[in-house]
Amino acid sequence: MNSTLYWEAHFSDLFAACAKRYDQGDSQFELWFSQADQALLDHLGYTAREFFDFVEDHCRSGHQDPSAATALLVAAVRRDYFHQVQGGKRSTHRVDPATLPPKPQAVEGIVWLPRLIAKARAKLRGEMDPDTMYGCGGDRDFFQRHQIHPADLLRAVWSLGEDDAAIVAWVKARSRA
């Protein structure tokens, strides 16, 4: 089966297999991926670490949050951006975590949103530092509190570009907090 044509099935199967490995005590993610698996990650514009972060948090939450479906939807947005905007070419830039807005920073009274916007942009471009995760526990708290899906925010940040005011308005219009 062509992993780029049927990538979502490959992704889902790989996610389940890696979650099983993690649950069995294997956290050496660098050794988890076959050549075909690595080709899938390359097709998505993903790193092994990005994939691992979702698997690890999924397993640590008792297979609840983030769900495998959420991991797939976030990967779909990254894949689309990677191919449509970046032409399948990875960025060599990494966003230094120290340059992200502080966690308690707010915009229009919405705590965490400035940080999340910066992380969403970095995730879209594939520029996340290996020690930073889009969809980490703090991000998930924000998403749950505001009832916004992480993939939806990525798509909004993509479509609204550098217009922070429009992104804030988008969040406010959808937020249930």
C-alpha positions, 0 to 999 in steps of 0.5 A: 500500500502506498503510504502517501496515498493511504497515509491516514491508515498507516498513521493510525496503525503506527500510532496504535503500535507505538502506543502499545510499545510505550505501554510495554515500557519502550520509550526509545522512540528513535527505534520505533520506525521502519523505513516505511514509517519514516517515509510517512513521517517525512511525507507529513513533515513530521519528526519522530519526536513530534509523533512520540509526544502525542503517543506519550501523552496519549498513553499517560492519560490512559489513552484519552487525551490527546486521542489518536483521532486528534493526533491524526487531525493535527497531522493532517493540518501539518501535512497540508501546510507542508505540501501546499505552503512549504512545497514539501520542503522542511524549514531549518529554523527552530523556535527557541522555547524561551522566545514563546510568550509566557504561559500566563500572558493573556490577550483580551483576557484570554490566558495562554492564547498568545503562547498558543498562537506562536506554537501553532505557527511553529507547528504549521511550519515544522519549527517546534523545538524538540522540547516543546509540543503543540497540544501539550497539557497546558494547550489541552487545558486551553482547548478543553476550557474553550471547547476548540479542537487543536486542529481547528485552531491550526487551520484558523492560524493558517488561514488568518496568517499573521493577523493576531487580532483576527485569530483572537476574534476567531477564538472568542467567537468559538469559545465556550469559556 
